[in-house]
Structure formats: structure tokens, C-alpha cells
Amino acid sequence: MVAFLALTVAVYSTWFAGNLLVPNKQYWRQIAFRIWARGFLKIGGVTVETIGTVPKPPFFLVSNHLSYMDIPVLRSIVESVFVAKGEIRGWLIAGKVVSDMGMIFIDRNNRRDIPRAGSEIIAKLEGGEGVIVFPEGTSTKGEEILKFNSSFFEFAANTGLPIHYAAITYRVEDTTEKASDAVCWWDDSTFVEHLWRFFQTPRTRAIVTFGSEPVASSDRKELARSLWTKVNEHFIPVV
């Protein structure tokens, strides 16, 4: 926990200081986010295995969602920003940090907020960045993939944007515990409580399987169904 906090403070402080001097703000932010993600994985004893072709920015990608760990895992592989629920913006300190790392927030309970978030996503793509969203809307235990919320795909359907997809799963070396408990964040524990539990897991393996071809449709509900099917085909349940 001490190493994690030290890493976060060091990377954010360096980014903040450098942001005043470095002309290319996006490039500097990408570097900081990548260093933090890979440092977090090293501290947590996480190795990442990739299967399939990793998309190159700019891209819009969806994935199943198991834990906060999904973010550093995916960010260690691809240059990207994430779409997250609006509540995170209000988190003490963490909300400010993730905002500065380019996070796109969306109010899932307000349909009028969807076009605004879609415009932000398009702006990120036009700026050459990858954007990742977890359309289940919440992290799960990893037994199955929840149905995708089609509202996340409204802007993509309206613009004909192709959507890439990936499936994430986890394994732990310690046979006395389950990855669904040690890594997946689905119970009532707070972030700090779960992070403390996770850091007691000696070794974790993340497996990320990328789809071969992006999916496109002018119907957001069809997009949601097709992408859920594709991700589900590659998903390995967490045990």
C-alpha cells in the first residue's frame, strides 16, 4: 500500500510539474498514465498475457469489467483513456487525479448527458487517442458477462464508428484463494479494503483477448447485442 501511494504521488507530481513546461500535453499525460499503470502492476505482482491483435490508436474499444485492476491492465497494453461513471469525479483526491489523466465521465442516470460524453469521445479519437468503455456499467464476480447497456453506443451508431472489443479474465497462483475474491471487485468492500486484500495476493495473471475485427452498426441495440456476443465468445470465467 505504501509503495502504491508513493508511486501515485510521484507520478502525479512529476506530471503536474512537467505539464507546466511540456508543449504536447496529451503526449505527456499518456507517458504519465502508462508509467503509473505499469508500476501498479509491478507492485501488485500482476503479469499480463495478450491474445489476438492489439488495436492501435485511435480506436474505440469495449471490454467486460471485473475490477479497478482492468484499467492498469488495459492501459499497460494500449495508449488510451477510459469512460467512467460520473460518481468517480467526486472521489476525494482520486477524482482529481483520474480527471487529469483524461478520464471521460458520464452520468448513466441522465440520458441527456450521453450526447455530451459522445462528443468528448469523438474529440479524443480525433486527437489520436484510444478510448475504452465498460458497457456492463459495473464490475462483476466474473461468472458471466452482464448485458451491455446500449446507451454507451448511441454516438457510435449515429456516426458509423467501428468498435473493437476485448475480454479480460484473471488467475491467481495461490490455490488457497479465488481470483473472483482476490481480484474481482463485486462485494460491499470499499476500494481501500479491497485493494488491501488484493495486495496480499502474491501473484496474479491477467489474460486479455482482443477480437479480430471491429463491429459497426447504425442500430445501438444491435451494436450492444453483437459486441456482448463477441466478448462472451472470448471470455474465460474467473475461478
C-alpha positions in Angstrom: 0.0 0.0 0.0 2.9 2.4 0.8 4.5 1.6 -2.5 1.3 2.2 -4.4 0.7 5.5 -2.7 4.3 6.6 -3.3 4.0 5.6 -6.9 0.8 7.6 -7.4 2.1 10.7 -5.7 5.4 10.6 -7.5 3.9 10.1 -11.0 1.2 12.7 -10.5 3.6 15.2 -9.0 6.0 14.7 -11.9 3.2 15.0 -14.4 1.9 18.2 -12.7 5.3 19.8 -12.8 6.1 18.7 -16.3 2.6 19.8 -17.6 3.7 23.4 -17.0 6.6 23.0 -19.3 5.9 20.3 -21.9 4.2 21.7 -25.0 2.4 18.4 -26.0 0.1 17.9 -23.0 -1.6 14.8 -24.5 1.7 13.0 -25.0 3.0 13.9 -21.6 -0.3 12.7 -20.0 0.0 9.4 -21.9 3.5 8.9 -20.6 2.5 9.5 -17.0 -0.6 7.2 -17.2 1.5 4.4 -18.8 4.2 4.6 -16.2 1.6 4.6 -13.4 -0.2 1.6 -14.8 2.9 -0.5 -15.3 4.2 0.5 -11.9 0.9 -0.5 -10.3 1.0 -3.9 -12.0 4.6 -4.5 -10.8 3.8 -3.6 -7.2 0.8 -5.8 -7.3 2.7 -8.8 -8.8 0.5 -8.8 -11.9 1.7 -10.2 -15.3 -0.3 -9.6 -18.4 -0.9 -12.0 -21.3 -2.4 -10.8 -24.5 -4.1 -12.9 -27.1 -5.1 -11.6 -30.6 -4.2 -8.3 -32.3 -3.9 -5.2 -30.1 -5.6 -2.2 -31.8 -3.6 0.9 -32.4 -4.9 4.4 -31.6 -7.2 5.9 -32.4 -9.8 3.3 -31.5 -13.0 2.8 -29.5 -12.9 -0.4 -27.5 -15.3 -2.2 -25.2 -14.5 -4.9 -22.6 -16.1 -6.8 -19.8 -15.4 -5.3 -16.3 -14.2 -7.2 -13.3 -12.2 -4.8 -11.2 -10.4 -1.5 -10.9 -7.4 -3.6 -12.0 -8.8 -3.7 -15.5 -7.7 -0.1 -16.0 -4.0 -0.5 -15.4 -4.0 -3.9 -17.2 -5.5 -2.4 -20.4 -3.6 0.8 -20.0 -0.3 -1.1 -19.8 -1.1 -2.6 -23.3 -2.6 0.3 -25.2 -2.4 4.1 -25.2 -5.9 5.0 -24.1 -8.3 6.9 -21.9 -11.4 5.5 -20.2 -15.1 6.2 -19.9 -16.2 6.0 -16.2 -19.3 6.7 -14.1 -19.7 10.3 -13.0 -19.5 9.4 -9.3 -15.8 8.8 -9.6 -15.2 12.5 -10.3 -16.3 13.3 -6.7 -13.9 10.8 -5.0 -11.5 12.5 -2.7 -8.1 13.2 -4.4 -8.6 10.2 -6.7 -11.3 12.0 -8.6 -8.9 14.9 -9.4 -6.1 12.5 -10.4 -8.2 10.4 -12.8 -9.7 13.6 -14.3 -6.3 14.9 -15.1 -5.4 11.6 -16.7 -8.1 12.2 -19.4 -11.0 10.2 -17.9 -14.3 10.8 -19.6 -17.2 10.9 -17.1 -20.8 10.0 -17.9 -23.9 10.3 -15.8 -25.6 7.0 -16.5 -28.9 8.1 -15.0 -29.2 11.1 -17.2 -29.8 10.3 -20.9 -29.1 14.0 -21.8 -25.5 13.5 -20.7 -24.9 10.8 -23.3 -24.5 13.2 -26.3 -22.0 15.3 -24.3 -19.9 12.2 -23.4 -20.2 11.1 -27.0 -18.8 14.4 -28.2 -15.9 14.0 -25.7 -15.1 10.5 -27.0 -15.1 11.7 -30.6 -12.8 14.6 -29.7 -10.4 12.1 -28.1 -10.5 9.9 -31.1 -9.9 12.8 -33.5 -6.9 13.7 -31.3 -5.4 10.3 -31.9 -6.2 8.6 -28.7 -7.8 5.2 -27.9 -11.0 5.2 -25.8 -12.1 2.3 -23.6 -15.6 1.7 -22.1 -17.0 -1.0 -19.8 -20.6 -1.2 -21.1 -21.8 -3.6 -18.3 -21.8 -0.4 -16.2 -20.3 -2.2 -13.1 -17.6 -4.7 -12.2 -18.7 -8.3 -11.6 -17.5 -11.5 -10.0 -16.5 -13.0 -13.3 -19.0 -15.8 -13.5 -20.7 -14.3 -16.5 -20.9 -11.1 -18.5 -23.8 -8.8 -17.9 -25.8 -7.4 -20.8 -24.3 -4.3 -22.3 -26.0 -1.0 -21.9 -26.9 0.1 -25.4 -26.8 3.8 -24.4 -23.0 3.7 -24.5 -23.2 3.0 -28.2 -25.6 5.7 -29.3 -22.9 8.1 -30.7 -21.1 5.2 -32.4 -24.3 4.1 -34.1 -25.1 7.6 -35.2 -21.6 8.1 -36.7 -20.9 4.5 -38.0 -17.9 4.2 -35.8 -16.3 0.7 -35.8 -15.9 -0.7 -32.2 -13.2 -3.0 -31.1 -13.6 -5.4 -28.3 -11.7 -7.4 -25.7 -12.3 -10.0 -22.9 -10.5 -9.9 -19.6 -10.1 -12.7 -17.0 -7.7 -13.3 -14.1 -5.9 -16.2 -12.4 -4.0 -16.3 -9.1 -1.1 -18.6 -8.3 -2.2 -19.1 -4.6 -4.5 -22.1 -4.7 -6.0 -21.3 -1.3 -7.9 -18.3 -2.7 -10.0 -17.5 -5.7 -9.3 -14.7 -8.3 -13.0 -13.9 -8.1 -12.4 -12.8 -4.5 -8.9 -11.5 -4.6 -9.1 -9.5 -7.9 -12.7 -9.0 -8.9 -14.4 -6.2 -7.0 -18.0 -7.1 -6.7 -18.8 -7.2 -3.0 -19.6 -4.4 -0.5 -16.0 -3.8 0.5 -14.6 -0.3 -0.1 -11.9 0.4 -2.7 -9.2 0.7 0.1 -10.4 -2.5 1.8 -10.4 -4.5 -1.5 -7.0 -3.0 -2.5 -5.5 -4.1 0.8 -6.9 -7.6 0.2 -5.6 -7.7 -3.4 -2.0 -6.7 -2.3 -1.9 -9.8 -0.1 -2.2 -11.9 -3.2 1.4 -12.9 -4.2 1.0 -13.4 -8.0 -1.8 -12.6 -10.4 -2.1 -13.3 -14.1 -4.4 -11.1 -16.3 -5.4 -12.6 -19.7 -6.7 -10.1 -22.3 -8.1 -11.5 -25.5 -8.7 -9.0 -28.3 -11.2 -9.5 -31.1 -10.0 -9.9 -34.7 -12.4 -7.4 -36.4 -14.3 -4.3 -35.1 -18.1 -4.2 -35.1 -20.2 -1.5 -36.7 -23.9 -0.9 -37.0 -26.4 2.1 -37.2 -28.5 0.5 -34.5 -27.2 0.9 -31.0 -29.2 -2.0 -29.6 -27.8 -4.3 -32.3 -24.3 -3.0 -31.5 -24.8 -3.8 -27.9 -26.0 -7.4 -28.7 -23.3 -8.1 -31.2 -20.5 -6.8 -29.0 -21.8 -8.7 -26.0 -21.9 -11.9 -28.1 -18.3 -11.3 -29.4 -16.9 -10.6 -25.9 -18.7 -13.5 -24.4 -17.3 -15.9 -27.1 -13.7 -14.9 -25.9 -14.5 -14.7 -22.2 -13.0 -17.2 -19.7 -14.9 -17.3 -16.4 -12.9 -16.2 -13.4 -12.3 -19.0 -10.8 
